[in-house]
Amino acid sequence: MGRILFFVLLGVGLYVAFRIWRVGQRRDTGGAMGKPTAAGEAMVRCDYCGLNVPKSEALDAAGRWYCSDAHRRLERDAR
């Protein structure tokens, strides 16, 4: 029984030592996956509702930006 307990404790100790070593490695290299890069795109605000949308998805009407065609029409009809 004593030998089994010894090997179980040895295994647990090796596992803990391995985990501590891995955490130290990640700190040194900045993480296994690294930090995500911000490869974003310019955002514009809808002039009707204020929602921020990517510029590639927004609709431009006379220098004003809209999140959808419905909001573009609603703003145009309100004038």
Secondary structure by P-SEA (a helix, b strand, c coil): caaaaaaaaaaaaaaaaaaaaaaaaaaaaccccccccccccbbbbcccccccccccccccccccccccaaaaaaaaaac
